[in-house]
């Protein structure tokens, strides 16, 4: 529903078209730095998947995948995690890794799902937003005849017609309305 899922497969799998796959290379108290996985997800590698709503086939391949670093863990079967975990979730429209609710001191990870172990995150963190390791900016938009249009974008990079209350990017500058 929100464009994100976690995944662990027991085989090397090709990444379908229009799908992005990420590992978590670093975790701070507020962010999880994501690294893009190219072409093949290695067997038993826990990953985060970004795609539009729909069904996608991760097909078996003999090709080897390459992951340089990954803090995510996962399991092919349901697994009890004693130290707690951070799981992919959406709360109030914010998708990220949230501290999981523990039952009797453990977290139950579902089969073929990834999680970030609590030991990989600094103490006290509750929510980790995604950091893609690259900065993006909207400098300016040129209209017809070279005129610069004052187009308004929200923080997700979506163009909006009229700014409501909140933080926006107008002509490459952050503006609070």
HELIX and SHEET records of a PDB file:
HELIX    1   1 UNK A  118  UNK A  120  5                                   3    
HELIX    2   2 UNK A  144  UNK A  146  5                                   3    
SHEET    1   A 9 UNK A   4  UNK A   7  0                                        
SHEET    2   A 9 UNK A  47  UNK A  51 -1                                        
SHEET    3   A 9 UNK A  19  UNK A  27 -1                                        
SHEET    4   A 9 UNK A  31  UNK A  37 -1                                        
SHEET    5   A 9 UNK A 127  UNK A 131  1                                        
SHEET    6   A 9 UNK A  94  UNK A  99 -1                                        
SHEET    7   A 9 UNK A  85  UNK A  91 -1                                        
SHEET    8   A 9 UNK A 113  UNK A 117 -1                                        
SHEET    9   A 9 UNK A  72  UNK A  75 -1                                        
SHEET    1   B 2 UNK A  13  UNK A  14  0                                        
SHEET    2   B 2 UNK A  40  UNK A  41 -1                                        
SHEET    1   C 2 UNK A  79  UNK A  81  0                                        
SHEET    2   C 2 UNK A 107  UNK A 109 -1                                        
SHEET    1   D 2 UNK A 141  UNK A 142  0                                        
SHEET    2   D 2 UNK A 148  UNK A 149 -1                                        
SHEET    1   E 4 UNK A 159  UNK A 160  0                                        
SHEET    2   E 4 UNK A 152  UNK A 153 -1                                        
SHEET    3   E 4 UNK A 167  UNK A 170 -1                                        
SHEET    4   E 4 UNK A 173  UNK A 176 -1                                        
END                                                                             
